[in-house]
Amino acid sequence: MDVFEAISKRRSIRKYKDTAIEADKLDKILEAARIAPSAANRQEWKFLVVKDKETRQKLVNAANGQNFVGEAPVTIVAISTESERVMPCGQYAYTVDLSIAVSFMILEATELGLGTCWLGAYKEDEVKNILNIPEDIRVPAMFTLGYADENPVARPRKDVSDIVRYGTYR
């Protein structure tokens, strides 16, 4: 599978098989994060791999009651170890850096035949409490990981002419 095929095939999975993820596949997904680019190559991040069923069940409540969070065999929580740095463009480096790393991980998971769902609905303070993350550490991303037990159809996308401009905005 090439990168474009992985991008095209990726879907948000909310129903998972009760099947463990092989260690070599999980290692490859984590390696995709390790080698992802980051601002000034600082790699100001950590990735918490949550496999424990009881802990995943606690994360369901922190994730606004999304039950599939407890059903997926793994949830990966991306945390920033430095959250104040602003890049010259005005963006916080951690949000960009971790978005890149998580995207790489999700695409690698797709290539390996695994499903994922990037979580945007969760209570950061509750996640921190459950996972013993210090108060000054940010949690900009989480995603579930496992073998899909569903095959959602592709959702509609805007036409490229609606999202691309050449040269200037107008």
C-alpha atoms as one frame of an Amber mdcrd trajectory, in Angstrom:
protein
   0.000   0.000   0.000   1.397   3.414  -0.867   0.780   6.578   1.156  -2.014
   7.886  -1.075  -3.827   4.558  -0.830  -3.553   4.655   2.971  -4.937   8.198
   2.980  -7.799   7.115   0.712  -8.643   3.971   2.713  -8.443   5.443   6.216
 -11.769   5.684   8.023 -12.780   6.605  11.551 -13.477   3.254  13.181 -15.878
   3.083  16.092 -16.377  -0.680  16.292 -13.435  -2.966  17.033 -12.797  -6.696
  17.168 -11.694  -8.152  20.482  -8.278  -8.982  19.030  -4.924  -7.957  20.470
  -2.551  -5.946  18.316   0.691  -7.718  17.512   3.724  -6.194  19.239   5.631
  -5.710  15.969   2.728  -3.737  14.477   2.417  -1.538  17.551   6.188  -0.969
  17.508   6.055   0.107  13.864   3.239   2.576  14.592   5.226   4.059  17.479
   8.311   4.234  15.255   6.279   6.282  12.760   5.789   8.856  15.532   9.432
   8.750  16.566  10.663   9.632  13.088   7.965  12.229  12.360   9.164  15.807
  11.866   8.810  18.373  14.626   9.625  22.070  14.958  13.409  22.463  15.227
  13.496  18.639  15.639  12.799  19.137  19.329  10.477  16.125  19.653   8.766
  17.603  22.692   6.334  14.719  23.055   5.471  11.423  24.645   2.956   8.782
  23.588   1.083   6.863  26.266  -0.025   3.418  25.092  -3.088   2.427  27.101
  -3.901  -1.294  26.920  -5.340  -1.945  30.369  -9.075  -2.611  30.028  -9.982
  -0.931  33.307  -8.059   2.213  32.387  -9.590   2.274  28.897 -13.021   2.013
  30.482 -12.241   5.055  32.642 -11.238   6.898  29.464 -14.744   6.272  28.070
 -16.137   8.733  30.622 -13.385  11.257  29.895 -14.189  10.859  26.181 -17.787
  11.996  26.608 -19.153   8.459  26.897 -17.821   7.187  23.567 -18.020   3.456
  24.325 -15.706   2.406  21.487 -12.827   3.957  23.465 -13.221   1.117  25.946
 -13.741  -1.496  23.221 -10.619  -0.755  21.174  -7.681  -2.828  22.460  -5.410
   0.237  22.552  -5.784   3.969  23.016  -2.758   6.121  22.299  -2.579   9.445
  24.088  -0.250  12.043  22.585   1.143  14.511  25.095   3.317  17.572  24.775
   6.235  17.883  27.142   6.615  21.594  26.273   3.477  23.548  25.519   4.483
  27.211  25.568   6.749  27.407  22.519   5.277  29.448  19.682   6.726  29.132
  16.195   7.574  32.282  14.175   4.305  31.763  12.238   2.358  32.291  15.479
   1.216  28.687  16.009   1.931  26.653  19.118   4.568  24.114  18.115   3.048
  21.259  20.123  -0.279  21.299  18.289   1.423  21.158  14.896   4.096  18.645
  15.939   1.667  16.208  17.519  -0.816  16.517  14.659   1.947  15.462  12.276
   3.097  12.575  14.483  -0.428  11.259  15.085  -1.220  11.516  11.362   1.880
   9.450  10.584   0.846   6.879  13.193  -2.687   6.625  11.845  -1.475   6.186
   8.262   0.975   3.491   9.359  -1.833   1.746  11.244  -3.952   1.834   8.078
  -1.121   0.294   6.076  -0.837  -2.470   8.684  -4.540  -3.302   8.420  -5.576
  -1.621  11.665  -8.365   0.853  12.292  -8.178   4.117  14.201 -10.345   6.982
  15.347  -8.796  10.340  16.195 -10.630  11.617  19.270 -11.563  15.259  19.505
 -14.241  14.900  22.154 -12.605  14.361  25.524 -12.051  16.211  28.762  -8.324
  16.882  28.985  -8.290  17.322  32.760 -10.034  13.975  33.274  -7.605  12.221
  30.909  -4.701  13.748  32.848  -6.173  12.570  36.143  -6.766   9.004  34.905
  -3.272   8.689  33.385  -1.343  10.622  36.074  -0.248  13.303  33.612   1.115
  16.437  35.322  -1.109  19.502  35.258   1.282  21.568  33.105   1.403  18.911
  30.345  -1.054  19.241  27.432  -2.982  16.403  25.764  -3.761  17.635  22.238
  -4.595  14.255  20.701  -5.805  10.753  21.443  -6.798   7.926  19.149  -8.157
   4.412  19.386  -6.390   1.545  17.662  -7.424  -1.984  16.788  -8.805  -4.332
  14.173 -11.946  -2.851  12.645 -15.213  -4.695  13.086 -16.944  -2.418  10.579
 -16.273  -1.057   7.128 -17.661   2.481   6.941 -18.226   4.009   3.533 -16.204
   7.033   2.515 -17.745  10.287   3.647 -18.319  12.999   1.061 -15.502  15.443
   0.440 -15.525  18.876  -1.117 -14.334  19.222  -4.680 -10.671  20.200  -4.978
 -11.723  23.454  -6.684 -13.545  24.415  -3.462 -10.464  24.052  -1.275  -7.497
  25.061  -3.445  -6.359  28.505  -4.507  -3.252  29.252  -6.533  -1.017  32.229
  -5.821  -3.310  34.301  -3.586  -6.459  33.781  -1.623  -8.649  35.793  -4.017
